[in-house]
Every structure is written in C-alpha cells, then in structure tokens.
Amino acid sequence: MSPSMRDLRATMEAAGAGIDHPADRLDLIRRRVRRGRRRRLAAGAAAVALGTAGVLTFLPSPEGPAPQLVRPAPTPSLTGRPATDLPASNEGMRLVTAVEYGVLNQAARLTFTPTGPNSLIVFRCDQQSTIYELGVGSVGCGSPPTPDTPPSEPNGGSSYLDTTTGVPVSVDLFATREGITVDNSDAASADRYLSGAARENGVWTVAVYSGTCTSGHCKDFEEFKKNPGPRKHEDPTAGRKPISTSTGAADSRRTPVRTKGHRVDLHLVCTEGAAWAVTWLDGEISEPIPCEAAESSGVHWSAKPGRLEIAVFPASAKPTADRTEIARLMKHPDPMGAWTLQVYR
C-alpha cells in the first residue's frame, strides 16, 4: 500500500529539518485562492501541512475499506442547503457535493462518496472566519476576491485526501468568526468549546471535488511519496523570456506595467529594504504582496489582461491595501531599497 499523507509526517519533517523553505510552485498554485491574509494555523497530529504559504491542510486519508471517521456525529448536527454556484471542476476533479451552512459555532458532519483516488475539500465564507475540522486542524476563510479571482471561487483553505472510489468519507466541521482561538487539539476540546459557545449567524460553504487530481501540486506530491526528501527550489520563469522589465526604488510611486494586453505572469524581486507591493488592475487594488522575505528568489503571481500598475514600499511602511493609507504613503515616501519586475506572457 502506498504511504498515506498521515504516514508522511515523520518523513517530511526529517527531510526538511534544517533546510530553508522558499516559496515554490506548490505555494503559487493556491495563491489564487488566498493572497496574504490566510495564515497557517496549528493542525493536530493527524494533519500534514505541505508548503510554506499556509494555504493547505491535509486531512487524514482513509486506510482500507472502513469510513474515515468513526466518532459519533455532533449533536445536534448543523444542517445546510445545497450550494449551486461553485465551479463544476477543480484541479481535474469533478464536484461531488457542495453545502452552504448559515450558523457559526455549531458542528456539521459532511459525508461524501469519492469518485476517484483523490479528493479535494475547499471552503468559502461570506465573512472573515476560521473553519475547523474537529480534532484535526483549521484554515482561514473569507478573504475578499482579488481582481483576478471571481467571487464564485473558494476563498478559504483547501484539504487534499487520498480516497477510495465508492468508500464514504465523513468530516466534522465548524466555523467561528476570525480572531476566536479554539483548542482543537482533540475532538473533546473542540466539543467543550462548542457546548459553551453562542450560535451566531454566518455563511460558510464546503465543496468537495473527487476523481484524479491533475494539478502540478498533486503530481509533485505523488512524486514526493515515491521519492521523499528535500526539493530544489524551482523557478516558474526559468527558460522564459520576459516581454517587459521594470525597475525602481521602493519609493511608493505608482508605476505602469507593460503587459501588451495579455494575461501575464509576474516576477518581483525586492532588495536592500524594499519589502512589499500592491498592484492596480483597471483601478482595483490588490492585497499587499510581500517580497522582502523572498529577496533571493522573488515572488511570482499572475494577472488577467487589463491596465496594470505597481507600487513598491519600504520595510518602514506597514503593509496595507487601504486606499487612504496607500495615498498617504505615496505623499510621504521614505525610499529604501530597489525592485525589479519582469513580465511573462
């Protein structure tokens, strides 16, 4: 039997000990879901987190023909209604169920029947929230859509599972408002929180896709299971010729970016104190893009066609996407460092 994600925790931790983990292609795949605000939260011993962007929480995989969870269903269990506006496919897998819930601080049991060896659970929230799986882990949820992410897309974390076709899987989930910390180290601790927490109105949606995952992330994870060990950083722009290059000081100045009308991939390198950036696409401002920590390799993201501009800020300026604060920083620049932006078609 191939190793499950649960089996890989010790191997991955041992392989990664003492090694720097720059942002890589695995992180970039999920950035379309959450840029900057979603954070990695502690997961239980059964969860395996892969990547450094804090966007993935891997749930335990079922082993053998038994269903994944055997604990009694939450009482009373929260019921939801079908959600109909999510994409029909995701990373090569088809949508098998999508449920919208309307209450926070009450657990819901979601059961689905996989249609393939891989399943993906994605989350969407109408408010800033945290979604927990009882006794396993948690993910942030509810960031506003960025200019290149339609409102119908999930805006929370994602969980990948190894599954068996036709064998039901159940997960117990609940949502809280952002900023509430729950001891979710085991199911009993979560149950104690839920028994004393007041119910609140709040909309959160859970969608499950199943089949054979075809994304680069899944392919790389399958390769990792076959050949565990540290991976060399991959540059997604390697071998590609940029269609334009811009440079400047981190002086908060709004600078046009030449895209020649195409959907583009962008590679930003910040040095000597340049720390973060924001972009405008047809006037819509993005979330802050941190670039200081990735000084050696830069950060990568994509943008749809449109009028694109960028401003890069020094470390002395606190990252923000607030238009008023951005305008203030532009009026009172504190230049420090330099940046280079390359644009690829």
Contacts in CASP RR format, 6 or more apart in sequence:
PFRMAT RR
TARGET T0000
AUTHOR 0000-0000-0000
METHOD contacts of the structure
MODEL  1
MSPSMRDLRATMEAAGAGIDHPADRLDLIRRRVRRGRRRRLAAGAAAVAL
GTAGVLTFLPSPEGPAPQLVRPAPTPSLTGRPATDLPASNEGMRLVTAVE
YGVLNQAARLTFTPTGPNSLIVFRCDQQSTIYELGVGSVGCGSPPTPDTP
PSEPNGGSSYLDTTTGVPVSVDLFATREGITVDNSDAASADRYLSGAARE
NGVWTVAVYSGTCTSGHCKDFEEFKKNPGPRKHEDPTAGRKPISTSTGAA
DSRRTPVRTKGHRVDLHLVCTEGAAWAVTWLDGEISEPIPCEAAESSGVH
WSAKPGRLEIAVFPASAKPTADRTEIARLMKHPDPMGAWTLQVYR
1 63 0 8 1.000
2 162 0 8 1.000
2 225 0 8 1.000
3 11 0 8 1.000
3 225 0 8 1.000
4 60 0 8 1.000
4 61 0 8 1.000
4 63 0 8 1.000
4 162 0 8 1.000
5 48 0 8 1.000
5 58 0 8 1.000
5 59 0 8 1.000
5 60 0 8 1.000
5 61 0 8 1.000
5 160 0 8 1.000
5 161 0 8 1.000
5 162 0 8 1.000
6 46 0 8 1.000
6 48 0 8 1.000
6 60 0 8 1.000
6 61 0 8 1.000
8 48 0 8 1.000
8 224 0 8 1.000
8 225 0 8 1.000
8 228 0 8 1.000
9 45 0 8 1.000
9 48 0 8 1.000
11 228 0 8 1.000
11 229 0 8 1.000
12 48 0 8 1.000
12 50 0 8 1.000
12 224 0 8 1.000
12 228 0 8 1.000
12 229 0 8 1.000
15 228 0 8 1.000
15 229 0 8 1.000
15 230 0 8 1.000
16 229 0 8 1.000
16 230 0 8 1.000
19 230 0 8 1.000
21 51 0 8 1.000
21 52 0 8 1.000
22 52 0 8 1.000
22 233 0 8 1.000
22 294 0 8 1.000
22 296 0 8 1.000
22 297 0 8 1.000
23 52 0 8 1.000
23 53 0 8 1.000
23 294 0 8 1.000
23 297 0 8 1.000
23 298 0 8 1.000
23 299 0 8 1.000
23 300 0 8 1.000
24 51 0 8 1.000
24 52 0 8 1.000
24 231 0 8 1.000
24 233 0 8 1.000
24 234 0 8 1.000
25 216 0 8 1.000
25 217 0 8 1.000
25 220 0 8 1.000
25 234 0 8 1.000
25 236 0 8 1.000
26 50 0 8 1.000
26 51 0 8 1.000
26 217 0 8 1.000
26 220 0 8 1.000
27 51 0 8 1.000
27 52 0 8 1.000
27 53 0 8 1.000
27 54 0 8 1.000
27 55 0 8 1.000
28 236 0 8 1.000
28 300 0 8 1.000
28 301 0 8 1.000
29 215 0 8 1.000
29 216 0 8 1.000
29 217 0 8 1.000
30 53 0 8 1.000
30 55 0 8 1.000
30 56 0 8 1.000
30 157 0 8 1.000
30 158 0 8 1.000
30 217 0 8 1.000
31 53 0 8 1.000
31 55 0 8 1.000
31 301 0 8 1.000
32 146 0 8 1.000
32 148 0 8 1.000
32 149 0 8 1.000
32 153 0 8 1.000
32 302 0 8 1.000
33 55 0 8 1.000
33 122 0 8 1.000
33 149 0 8 1.000
33 153 0 8 1.000
33 154 0 8 1.000
33 155 0 8 1.000
33 156 0 8 1.000
33 157 0 8 1.000
33 158 0 8 1.000
34 55 0 8 1.000
34 140 0 8 1.000
34 143 0 8 1.000
34 155 0 8 1.000
34 156 0 8 1.000
34 157 0 8 1.000
35 143 0 8 1.000
35 146 0 8 1.000
35 286 0 8 1.000
35 287 0 8 1.000
35 289 0 8 1.000
35 301 0 8 1.000
36 143 0 8 1.000
36 287 0 8 1.000
36 288 0 8 1.000
36 289 0 8 1.000
36 290 0 8 1.000
37 143 0 8 1.000
37 287 0 8 1.000
38 54 0 8 1.000
38 55 0 8 1.000
38 139 0 8 1.000
38 140 0 8 1.000
38 141 0 8 1.000
38 143 0 8 1.000
38 156 0 8 1.000
38 157 0 8 1.000
39 54 0 8 1.000
39 140 0 8 1.000
40 49 0 8 1.000
40 53 0 8 1.000
40 54 0 8 1.000
40 55 0 8 1.000
41 130 0 8 1.000
41 137 0 8 1.000
41 138 0 8 1.000
41 139 0 8 1.000
41 140 0 8 1.000
42 137 0 8 1.000
42 138 0 8 1.000
42 184 0 8 1.000
43 49 0 8 1.000
43 57 0 8 1.000
43 136 0 8 1.000
43 137 0 8 1.000
43 138 0 8 1.000
44 135 0 8 1.000
44 136 0 8 1.000
44 137 0 8 1.000
44 184 0 8 1.000
44 185 0 8 1.000
46 59 0 8 1.000
46 60 0 8 1.000
46 135 0 8 1.000
46 136 0 8 1.000
47 57 0 8 1.000
47 58 0 8 1.000
47 59 0 8 1.000
47 60 0 8 1.000
47 136 0 8 1.000
47 137 0 8 1.000
48 58 0 8 1.000
49 56 0 8 1.000
49 57 0 8 1.000
49 58 0 8 1.000
50 56 0 8 1.000
50 58 0 8 1.000
50 221 0 8 1.000
50 224 0 8 1.000
55 139 0 8 1.000
55 157 0 8 1.000
55 158 0 8 1.000
56 157 0 8 1.000
56 158 0 8 1.000
56 159 0 8 1.000
56 160 0 8 1.000
57 133 0 8 1.000
57 136 0 8 1.000
57 137 0 8 1.000
57 138 0 8 1.000
57 139 0 8 1.000
57 157 0 8 1.000
57 158 0 8 1.000
57 159 0 8 1.000
58 159 0 8 1.000
58 160 0 8 1.000
58 161 0 8 1.000
59 121 0 8 1.000
59 133 0 8 1.000
59 136 0 8 1.000
59 159 0 8 1.000
59 160 0 8 1.000
59 161 0 8 1.000
59 171 0 8 1.000
60 68 0 8 1.000
60 136 0 8 1.000
60 161 0 8 1.000
61 68 0 8 1.000
61 161 0 8 1.000
61 162 0 8 1.000
61 163 0 8 1.000
62 68 0 8 1.000
62 161 0 8 1.000
62 162 0 8 1.000
62 163 0 8 1.000
62 164 0 8 1.000
62 167 0 8 1.000
62 169 0 8 1.000
64 164 0 8 1.000
64 167 0 8 1.000
65 164 0 8 1.000
65 167 0 8 1.000
66 167 0 8 1.000
67 167 0 8 1.000
67 168 0 8 1.000
67 169 0 8 1.000
67 170 0 8 1.000
68 161 0 8 1.000
68 169 0 8 1.000
68 170 0 8 1.000
68 171 0 8 1.000
69 169 0 8 1.000
69 170 0 8 1.000
69 171 0 8 1.000
69 172 0 8 1.000
71 134 0 8 1.000
71 172 0 8 1.000
71 187 0 8 1.000
73 109 0 8 1.000
73 170 0 8 1.000
73 172 0 8 1.000
74 106 0 8 1.000
74 107 0 8 1.000
74 108 0 8 1.000
74 109 0 8 1.000
74 134 0 8 1.000
74 172 0 8 1.000
74 174 0 8 1.000
74 191 0 8 1.000
74 194 0 8 1.000
76 106 0 8 1.000
77 107 0 8 1.000
77 108 0 8 1.000
77 109 0 8 1.000
78 101 0 8 1.000
78 102 0 8 1.000
78 103 0 8 1.000
78 106 0 8 1.000
78 107 0 8 1.000
78 108 0 8 1.000
78 174 0 8 1.000
79 108 0 8 1.000
80 99 0 8 1.000
80 100 0 8 1.000
80 101 0 8 1.000
80 102 0 8 1.000
80 108 0 8 1.000
81 99 0 8 1.000
81 100 0 8 1.000
82 98 0 8 1.000
82 99 0 8 1.000
82 100 0 8 1.000
83 98 0 8 1.000
83 99 0 8 1.000
83 100 0 8 1.000
83 205 0 8 1.000
83 207 0 8 1.000
84 98 0 8 1.000
85 152 0 8 1.000
86 95 0 8 1.000
86 98 0 8 1.000
86 122 0 8 1.000
86 124 0 8 1.000
86 152 0 8 1.000
86 154 0 8 1.000
86 205 0 8 1.000
86 207 0 8 1.000
87 95 0 8 1.000
87 152 0 8 1.000
87 153 0 8 1.000
88 94 0 8 1.000
88 95 0 8 1.000
89 95 0 8 1.000
89 209 0 8 1.000
90 120 0 8 1.000
90 122 0 8 1.000
90 207 0 8 1.000
90 209 0 8 1.000
91 120 0 8 1.000
91 209 0 8 1.000
91 213 0 8 1.000
91 214 0 8 1.000
91 215 0 8 1.000
91 217 0 8 1.000
91 218 0 8 1.000
92 209 0 8 1.000
92 211 0 8 1.000
92 212 0 8 1.000
92 213 0 8 1.000
92 214 0 8 1.000
92 215 0 8 1.000
93 118 0 8 1.000
93 119 0 8 1.000
93 120 0 8 1.000
93 209 0 8 1.000
93 210 0 8 1.000
93 211 0 8 1.000
93 212 0 8 1.000
93 213 0 8 1.000
94 115 0 8 1.000
94 209 0 8 1.000
94 210 0 8 1.000
94 211 0 8 1.000
95 207 0 8 1.000
95 208 0 8 1.000
95 209 0 8 1.000
96 112 0 8 1.000
96 113 0 8 1.000
96 114 0 8 1.000
96 115 0 8 1.000
96 119 0 8 1.000
96 208 0 8 1.000
96 209 0 8 1.000
96 210 0 8 1.000
97 110 0 8 1.000
97 112 0 8 1.000
97 207 0 8 1.000
97 208 0 8 1.000
98 205 0 8 1.000
98 206 0 8 1.000
98 207 0 8 1.000
98 208 0 8 1.000
99 108 0 8 1.000
99 110 0 8 1.000
99 205 0 8 1.000
99 206 0 8 1.000
99 207 0 8 1.000
100 203 0 8 1.000
100 204 0 8 1.000
100 205 0 8 1.000
101 108 0 8 1.000
101 175 0 8 1.000
101 202 0 8 1.000
101 203 0 8 1.000
101 204 0 8 1.000
101 205 0 8 1.000
101 206 0 8 1.000
102 201 0 8 1.000
102 202 0 8 1.000
102 203 0 8 1.000
102 204 0 8 1.000
103 199 0 8 1.000
103 200 0 8 1.000
103 201 0 8 1.000
103 202 0 8 1.000
104 129 0 8 1.000
104 174 0 8 1.000
104 175 0 8 1.000
104 176 0 8 1.000
104 177 0 8 1.000
104 199 0 8 1.000
104 200 0 8 1.000
104 201 0 8 1.000
104 202 0 8 1.000
104 204 0 8 1.000
105 174 0 8 1.000
105 175 0 8 1.000
105 176 0 8 1.000
105 193 0 8 1.000
105 194 0 8 1.000
105 197 0 8 1.000
105 198 0 8 1.000
105 199 0 8 1.000
105 200 0 8 1.000
106 174 0 8 1.000
106 194 0 8 1.000
106 199 0 8 1.000
107 134 0 8 1.000
107 172 0 8 1.000
107 173 0 8 1.000
107 174 0 8 1.000
107 190 0 8 1.000
107 194 0 8 1.000
108 172 0 8 1.000
108 173 0 8 1.000
108 174 0 8 1.000
108 206 0 8 1.000
109 170 0 8 1.000
109 171 0 8 1.000
109 172 0 8 1.000
109 173 0 8 1.000
110 170 0 8 1.000
110 171 0 8 1.000
110 172 0 8 1.000
110 173 0 8 1.000
110 206 0 8 1.000
110 208 0 8 1.000
111 168 0 8 1.000
111 169 0 8 1.000
111 170 0 8 1.000
112 119 0 8 1.000
112 168 0 8 1.000
112 169 0 8 1.000
112 208 0 8 1.000
112 210 0 8 1.000
113 166 0 8 1.000
113 167 0 8 1.000
113 168 0 8 1.000
113 169 0 8 1.000
114 161 0 8 1.000
114 163 0 8 1.000
114 164 0 8 1.000
114 165 0 8 1.000
114 166 0 8 1.000
114 167 0 8 1.000
114 169 0 8 1.000
114 210 0 8 1.000
114 211 0 8 1.000
115 165 0 8 1.000
115 166 0 8 1.000
115 210 0 8 1.000
115 211 0 8 1.000
116 163 0 8 1.000
116 164 0 8 1.000
116 165 0 8 1.000
116 210 0 8 1.000
116 211 0 8 1.000
116 212 0 8 1.000
117 162 0 8 1.000
117 163 0 8 1.000
117 164 0 8 1.000
117 165 0 8 1.000
117 211 0 8 1.000
117 212 0 8 1.000
118 160 0 8 1.000
118 161 0 8 1.000
118 162 0 8 1.000
118 163 0 8 1.000
118 210 0 8 1.000
118 211 0 8 1.000
118 212 0 8 1.000
118 213 0 8 1.000
118 218 0 8 1.000
119 160 0 8 1.000
119 161 0 8 1.000
119 163 0 8 1.000
119 169 0 8 1.000
119 208 0 8 1.000
119 209 0 8 1.000
119 210 0 8 1.000
119 211 0 8 1.000
120 158 0 8 1.000
120 159 0 8 1.000
120 160 0 8 1.000
120 161 0 8 1.000
120 208 0 8 1.000
120 209 0 8 1.000
120 210 0 8 1.000
120 213 0 8 1.000
121 158 0 8 1.000
121 159 0 8 1.000
121 160 0 8 1.000
121 161 0 8 1.000
121 171 0 8 1.000
121 206 0 8 1.000
121 207 0 8 1.000
121 208 0 8 1.000
122 154 0 8 1.000
122 156 0 8 1.000
122 157 0 8 1.000
122 158 0 8 1.000
122 206 0 8 1.000
122 207 0 8 1.000
122 208 0 8 1.000
122 209 0 8 1.000
123 131 0 8 1.000
123 139 0 8 1.000
123 140 0 8 1.000
123 141 0 8 1.000
123 154 0 8 1.000
123 155 0 8 1.000
123 156 0 8 1.000
123 157 0 8 1.000
123 158 0 8 1.000
123 204 0 8 1.000
123 205 0 8 1.000
123 206 0 8 1.000
123 207 0 8 1.000
124 141 0 8 1.000
124 142 0 8 1.000
124 153 0 8 1.000
124 154 0 8 1.000
124 155 0 8 1.000
124 156 0 8 1.000
124 204 0 8 1.000
124 205 0 8 1.000
124 207 0 8 1.000
125 131 0 8 1.000
125 141 0 8 1.000
125 142 0 8 1.000
125 155 0 8 1.000
125 156 0 8 1.000
125 175 0 8 1.000
125 202 0 8 1.000
125 203 0 8 1.000
125 204 0 8 1.000
125 205 0 8 1.000
126 142 0 8 1.000
126 202 0 8 1.000
126 203 0 8 1.000
126 204 0 8 1.000
127 142 0 8 1.000
127 177 0 8 1.000
127 178 0 8 1.000
127 202 0 8 1.000
127 203 0 8 1.000
128 141 0 8 1.000
128 142 0 8 1.000
128 143 0 8 1.000
128 177 0 8 1.000
128 178 0 8 1.000
129 140 0 8 1.000
129 141 0 8 1.000
129 142 0 8 1.000
129 175 0 8 1.000
129 176 0 8 1.000
129 177 0 8 1.000
129 178 0 8 1.000
129 202 0 8 1.000
129 204 0 8 1.000
130 138 0 8 1.000
130 139 0 8 1.000
130 140 0 8 1.000
130 141 0 8 1.000
130 175 0 8 1.000
130 176 0 8 1.000
130 177 0 8 1.000
130 178 0 8 1.000
130 179 0 8 1.000
130 180 0 8 1.000
130 182 0 8 1.000
131 138 0 8 1.000
131 139 0 8 1.000
131 140 0 8 1.000
131 141 0 8 1.000
131 156 0 8 1.000
131 157 0 8 1.000
131 173 0 8 1.000
131 174 0 8 1.000
131 175 0 8 1.000
131 204 0 8 1.000
131 206 0 8 1.000
132 138 0 8 1.000
132 173 0 8 1.000
132 174 0 8 1.000
132 175 0 8 1.000
132 176 0 8 1.000
132 182 0 8 1.000
132 184 0 8 1.000
132 190 0 8 1.000
133 159 0 8 1.000
133 171 0 8 1.000
133 172 0 8 1.000
133 173 0 8 1.000
133 184 0 8 1.000
134 172 0 8 1.000
134 173 0 8 1.000
134 174 0 8 1.000
134 184 0 8 1.000
134 187 0 8 1.000
134 190 0 8 1.000
134 191 0 8 1.000
135 184 0 8 1.000
135 185 0 8 1.000
135 186 0 8 1.000
135 187 0 8 1.000
135 189 0 8 1.000
135 190 0 8 1.000
136 184 0 8 1.000
137 184 0 8 1.000
138 182 0 8 1.000
138 184 0 8 1.000
139 156 0 8 1.000
139 157 0 8 1.000
139 158 0 8 1.000
139 159 0 8 1.000
140 156 0 8 1.000
140 157 0 8 1.000
140 178 0 8 1.000
141 155 0 8 1.000
141 156 0 8 1.000
141 157 0 8 1.000
141 175 0 8 1.000
141 204 0 8 1.000
142 155 0 8 1.000
142 156 0 8 1.000
142 178 0 8 1.000
143 155 0 8 1.000
143 156 0 8 1.000
143 287 0 8 1.000
144 155 0 8 1.000
145 151 0 8 1.000
145 153 0 8 1.000
145 155 0 8 1.000
146 286 0 8 1.000
146 287 0 8 1.000
147 281 0 8 1.000
147 282 0 8 1.000
147 284 0 8 1.000
147 286 0 8 1.000
147 303 0 8 1.000
147 304 0 8 1.000
148 281 0 8 1.000
148 302 0 8 1.000
148 303 0 8 1.000
148 304 0 8 1.000
149 155 0 8 1.000
154 205 0 8 1.000
154 207 0 8 1.000
160 213 0 8 1.000
160 218 0 8 1.000
160 221 0 8 1.000
161 169 0 8 1.000
163 169 0 8 1.000
163 210 0 8 1.000
172 187 0 8 1.000
173 206 0 8 1.000
174 190 0 8 1.000
174 194 0 8 1.000
175 202 0 8 1.000
175 204 0 8 1.000
176 182 0 8 1.000
176 197 0 8 1.000
177 200 0 8 1.000
182 189 0 8 1.000
182 190 0 8 1.000
182 193 0 8 1.000
183 189 0 8 1.000
183 190 0 8 1.000
183 192 0 8 1.000
183 193 0 8 1.000
184 190 0 8 1.000
184 193 0 8 1.000
220 231 0 8 1.000
224 231 0 8 1.000
233 297 0 8 1.000
235 297 0 8 1.000
236 265 0 8 1.000
236 300 0 8 1.000
237 265 0 8 1.000
237 267 0 8 1.000
237 300 0 8 1.000
237 342 0 8 1.000
237 344 0 8 1.000
240 344 0 8 1.000
241 344 0 8 1.000
242 267 0 8 1.000
242 342 0 8 1.000
242 343 0 8 1.000
242 344 0 8 1.000
243 258 0 8 1.000
243 259 0 8 1.000
243 260 0 8 1.000
243 262 0 8 1.000
243 264 0 8 1.000
243 343 0 8 1.000
243 344 0 8 1.000
243 345 0 8 1.000
244 257 0 8 1.000
244 258 0 8 1.000
244 259 0 8 1.000
244 260 0 8 1.000
244 342 0 8 1.000
244 343 0 8 1.000
245 340 0 8 1.000
245 341 0 8 1.000
245 342 0 8 1.000
245 343 0 8 1.000
246 255 0 8 1.000
246 257 0 8 1.000
246 258 0 8 1.000
246 310 0 8 1.000
246 340 0 8 1.000
246 341 0 8 1.000
246 343 0 8 1.000
247 338 0 8 1.000
247 339 0 8 1.000
247 340 0 8 1.000
247 341 0 8 1.000
248 255 0 8 1.000
248 312 0 8 1.000
248 338 0 8 1.000
248 339 0 8 1.000
248 340 0 8 1.000
249 274 0 8 1.000
249 312 0 8 1.000
249 335 0 8 1.000
249 336 0 8 1.000
249 337 0 8 1.000
249 338 0 8 1.000
249 339 0 8 1.000
250 270 0 8 1.000
250 273 0 8 1.000
250 274 0 8 1.000
250 275 0 8 1.000
250 312 0 8 1.000
250 313 0 8 1.000
250 314 0 8 1.000
250 335 0 8 1.000
250 336 0 8 1.000
250 337 0 8 1.000
250 338 0 8 1.000
250 339 0 8 1.000
251 312 0 8 1.000
251 314 0 8 1.000
251 333 0 8 1.000
251 335 0 8 1.000
252 311 0 8 1.000
252 312 0 8 1.000
252 313 0 8 1.000
252 314 0 8 1.000
252 317 0 8 1.000
252 329 0 8 1.000
252 330 0 8 1.000
252 333 0 8 1.000
252 334 0 8 1.000
252 335 0 8 1.000
253 311 0 8 1.000
253 330 0 8 1.000
253 333 0 8 1.000
254 280 0 8 1.000
254 309 0 8 1.000
254 310 0 8 1.000
254 311 0 8 1.000
254 330 0 8 1.000
255 309 0 8 1.000
255 310 0 8 1.000
255 311 0 8 1.000
256 307 0 8 1.000
256 308 0 8 1.000
256 309 0 8 1.000
257 266 0 8 1.000
257 279 0 8 1.000
257 308 0 8 1.000
257 309 0 8 1.000
257 310 0 8 1.000
257 341 0 8 1.000
257 343 0 8 1.000
258 343 0 8 1.000
259 303 0 8 1.000
259 305 0 8 1.000
259 306 0 8 1.000
259 308 0 8 1.000
259 343 0 8 1.000
260 345 0 8 1.000
261 305 0 8 1.000
261 306 0 8 1.000
262 305 0 8 1.000
262 345 0 8 1.000
263 302 0 8 1.000
263 303 0 8 1.000
263 304 0 8 1.000
263 305 0 8 1.000
263 345 0 8 1.000
264 302 0 8 1.000
264 303 0 8 1.000
264 308 0 8 1.000
264 343 0 8 1.000
264 344 0 8 1.000
264 345 0 8 1.000
265 300 0 8 1.000
265 301 0 8 1.000
265 302 0 8 1.000
265 343 0 8 1.000
265 344 0 8 1.000
265 345 0 8 1.000
266 300 0 8 1.000
266 301 0 8 1.000
266 302 0 8 1.000
266 303 0 8 1.000
266 341 0 8 1.000
266 342 0 8 1.000
266 343 0 8 1.000
266 344 0 8 1.000
267 298 0 8 1.000
267 299 0 8 1.000
267 300 0 8 1.000
267 341 0 8 1.000
267 342 0 8 1.000
267 343 0 8 1.000
267 344 0 8 1.000
268 277 0 8 1.000
268 289 0 8 1.000
268 291 0 8 1.000
268 298 0 8 1.000
268 299 0 8 1.000
268 300 0 8 1.000
268 310 0 8 1.000
268 312 0 8 1.000
268 339 0 8 1.000
268 340 0 8 1.000
268 341 0 8 1.000
269 291 0 8 1.000
269 295 0 8 1.000
269 297 0 8 1.000
269 298 0 8 1.000
269 339 0 8 1.000
269 340 0 8 1.000
269 341 0 8 1.000
270 276 0 8 1.000
270 277 0 8 1.000
270 291 0 8 1.000
270 292 0 8 1.000
270 294 0 8 1.000
270 295 0 8 1.000
270 298 0 8 1.000
270 312 0 8 1.000
270 337 0 8 1.000
270 338 0 8 1.000
270 339 0 8 1.000
271 295 0 8 1.000
271 337 0 8 1.000
271 338 0 8 1.000
271 339 0 8 1.000
272 336 0 8 1.000
272 337 0 8 1.000
272 338 0 8 1.000
273 292 0 8 1.000
273 314 0 8 1.000
273 315 0 8 1.000
273 336 0 8 1.000
273 337 0 8 1.000
274 291 0 8 1.000
274 292 0 8 1.000
274 312 0 8 1.000
274 313 0 8 1.000
274 314 0 8 1.000
274 315 0 8 1.000
274 336 0 8 1.000
274 337 0 8 1.000
274 338 0 8 1.000
274 339 0 8 1.000
275 290 0 8 1.000
275 291 0 8 1.000
275 292 0 8 1.000
275 313 0 8 1.000
275 314 0 8 1.000
275 315 0 8 1.000
275 317 0 8 1.000
275 319 0 8 1.000
276 288 0 8 1.000
276 289 0 8 1.000
276 290 0 8 1.000
276 291 0 8 1.000
276 292 0 8 1.000
276 312 0 8 1.000
276 313 0 8 1.000
276 317 0 8 1.000
276 319 0 8 1.000
277 288 0 8 1.000
277 289 0 8 1.000
277 291 0 8 1.000
277 310 0 8 1.000
277 311 0 8 1.000
277 312 0 8 1.000
277 313 0 8 1.000
277 339 0 8 1.000
278 285 0 8 1.000
278 286 0 8 1.000
278 287 0 8 1.000
278 288 0 8 1.000
278 289 0 8 1.000
278 310 0 8 1.000
278 311 0 8 1.000
278 313 0 8 1.000
278 321 0 8 1.000
278 326 0 8 1.000
279 285 0 8 1.000
279 286 0 8 1.000
279 289 0 8 1.000
279 303 0 8 1.000
279 308 0 8 1.000
279 309 0 8 1.000
279 310 0 8 1.000
279 311 0 8 1.000
280 286 0 8 1.000
280 307 0 8 1.000
280 308 0 8 1.000
280 309 0 8 1.000
280 310 0 8 1.000
281 303 0 8 1.000
281 304 0 8 1.000
281 306 0 8 1.000
281 307 0 8 1.000
281 308 0 8 1.000
282 306 0 8 1.000
282 307 0 8 1.000
283 307 0 8 1.000
283 309 0 8 1.000
285 321 0 8 1.000
285 323 0 8 1.000
285 326 0 8 1.000
286 321 0 8 1.000
287 321 0 8 1.000
288 319 0 8 1.000
288 320 0 8 1.000
288 321 0 8 1.000
289 299 0 8 1.000
289 301 0 8 1.000
290 299 0 8 1.000
290 319 0 8 1.000
291 298 0 8 1.000
291 299 0 8 1.000
291 312 0 8 1.000
291 339 0 8 1.000
292 315 0 8 1.000
310 341 0 8 1.000
311 326 0 8 1.000
311 330 0 8 1.000
312 339 0 8 1.000
313 319 0 8 1.000
313 329 0 8 1.000
314 334 0 8 1.000
314 335 0 8 1.000
314 336 0 8 1.000
314 337 0 8 1.000
315 336 0 8 1.000
316 334 0 8 1.000
316 336 0 8 1.000
317 329 0 8 1.000
317 334 0 8 1.000
320 326 0 8 1.000
END
